[in-house]
Structures are given as structure tokens and as C-alpha cells.
Amino acid sequence: MIHAVTNGFGLPDCIQEKILSALPVVDAVCIREKQLSDRELGSKVESLLSRGVTPEKLILHSAPDLASFLPVRGVHFTEFDKRLAHFKEAFPDKLAGRSVHSADSAQRAEKDGADYLYFGHVFATPSKKGLPGRGLDALREAAAAVSIPVIAIGGIHYGNIPSVRQAGASGAAMISAFFK
């Protein structure tokens, strides 16, 4: 599994073009634009859909309210967002993911109904300046603690995907590889 995660720059046309070009090689695009209002995000997602992005590949980050009227695959939640269980209850056919940072957190997310997890940050990354990556051993521990797919994120690029797969990850999520 390969997920492209947007970079938080508001989905300008150049990023929308990159999303369109990435569609053939990704399983999902996680729209992570926390600075946009629900109205702005909805408008940007509608623009992507009108440009040919398939709804089955779109995951909204931290925007479960939009999932009721936008045809998206699902919603991704932050580690401490309590809305995941309610979302799965209301939308059992939509995917629900959660970001986690430990095996314990992974187990809680699975118990809350998560369909998949982003575990990170695995390696050092410019988006987490000064913080060392959690490493492959922590990824391995989290992946072994749950029965749902764990997707590695943080400092991931095509050269280290084999090592995260060997550590038990079902795939990788990348920001810079697609949007830098």
C-alpha cells in the first residue's frame, strides 16, 4: 500500500496536478489540509473530483463531518481524536484510519474501530525538525501488536520502503516524495 499525504499548502492547482499524476501509483491520497475550513476543504475536494480524481482514492484528514456528503473513501484521525469510534458507527462502509506513535496506541486505535494505522514518524524528517525517528524496532512492535494494516510514515522514500516492509508495515505514506 502506498499513500500520498498532502503537504498542508492549501491544495493549489500545482498540488492538484501532482495528485492527478500520482493516482496511477498510489492506493490512496490523504488530504491533510488542517488549515482549511470545512467549506474550503469541501470546495477543494469537489475540484479534485471534477478533475478526475476517483473518490475511492480520497481520504480526508481530520474532517469526518465532510464524509457524510462528499464521496470519499474515508477519514484519517489524529492519535487523540475521540471521533473515530463514532465515525465508524455512523459510516461502517467508509475507511477510518488513525495516526499512532506506539504499540499501545495502535492497540487502542484498533479497539476503537480503525481499519488501518499510520505509524510514525519512523525516520528523521524535515516536518519533525530536531526529533529523531522512532525507528524500525518501534514500527515492528506496533505492527506486531495489531491485526490491521500499519502504514509507515515519516522520512519514507522509495529507497527505504523495503526496510519498513521487512519491519512489518503493510505499506508507506509519503509527503515529500509526492509533493516536494
N, C-alpha and C positions, 0 to 999 in steps of 0.2 A: 504494500500500500504506500502510495506517495500522495502527500497532501501539500498543496501550496497554501501558505498563510500570508495574507496581505500585510503590508508594512505600515499601516496606520497613517498614510499620507492623504486619505480622503477619497481614494478611487478616482483620480483624474483620468482623462482619456488615455494617457500613456500607460497607466496601470491596467485599465480595462483591456487595452490591446494585448498586454502581456498575459492577462488571464485568458483571453481568447487563444493566444498562441500556445499556452500551456495545457489547454484542455485535452489534447490527444495523449499527453504523457502523465496526467495526474488522475487519481481516483476521486479527489475532492479538492475544492478551493474553499478554505475557511476565510470568510470575510471578517477580518479583525480590524474594525474601524471604530474604536470606542469613543472617539472624539465627536462622531457624527450623532446627531439626534436621530430618533427613530424615523422621523419623517424624511430626513436627509438620506439615511441608510436605505429606507424603503425605495426612495427615488433612484438611488444608485443601483440597487439590485434590479429594479424594473428596467433600468437602462441596460444592464448586463444581459438580462433575459431577452430584451428586444434585439440585442446584437447577436444573439445565437447561443448564449451560454445555456447549457442544459440544466434545468432545475435539479436533476438528480446528482449534480456535482457540487451544489452550493450548500455550504454550512455557514450559518450566521453565528458569530461570536458574541455571546452575552446579550442576545436580542430575542428571547423567547416570545415576546409579545408579537413580533412580526411574523412568526411562523404560522400563525392562525390564518393569515390572508396572503402570504407570499408562498408560491410553490417551491419550497426549498427542501433539501434532503434532511436537514436537521439543524440543531443548535449545539454550540460548544460553550461550556460553562467554565468559569474560573474555579480554582480549588475550593474556595469557601462560599461559593454561591449556593444558597439553600434551595433554589428554584428547580433543580434538576429533577428530583423525585416528582414534584407536582407536574412538571412538563411531560415526563414520561406517562404519567397517569392521564393527562389530557390528550396527549398525542402519541399513543403507543406505536404507531407506524412510522414515526419520524425518529431519526438517529439523535441520540443525546451523548455528547462527549464531555469529558472534564479534564482539565489540566491538573496534574498531580506532581508531587515532588518527593514522595517516599512510598515504600511498600504499604505502610499503614493507611496512608491517604488513598492509595489505589484500591485497597480493600473496602474502604468507606464508600468510594465512588461506585464500585461495583454493587455494593449493597443498596445504594441509592437508585440504582437502575441504569447506570451508564452503559452504553453499548461499546464504547471504546475510550481510551485514555491517551492524552499527550503527556509523556513523562519528560521532564527536563528541569533545567537545561543540562544536557548531557556533557557537552564540551563548552569551553570558553567561547563566548560570543560577544560581538560588539553591542548587542542590545542589553547585555547584563555586565557592563563595564566593571572591572575590578572584582567580579565574583567568579571563583573557579567553578568549572563544570562539576556536576555531581558524579560523573564518570560512568563507565560501563558496568562496574560492580553494582552500583545503586540501580541502574537500569535493569540489570539481570535479576536483582532481588524483587523489584516491583513487578516485572513481567512474570516471575515465578509465583507471585502472591495472588494472582487473579486468573480467571479463565477467559476474560475478554481481551481483545487486541490492545496492545500497548504500542503506541507510535512515538518514536524518539523525536525530540525537538531540542534545538539549541546547539548551534555550531555544526549543524549537519550539512554535509555537501556530498556530492556523488562519490567522492573518494572514501568516505568513512561509513557509507551505508552498509557494506558487508560486515563491518565490526559491530554495528548496532543490531543487525540481524542475528549475528552469532551470539549476542548477549540476550537474545530472546524477544527483541522488538519485532512486531508484525510489519513494521514499515517506518517511514520517516516523514516528518513535516519540516518544510523549509521555507524560510522567508527570503533571505538574501539570494539563494540560488535562483529564485524566480524574479525577484523584484528589485534587485540592486543594479 
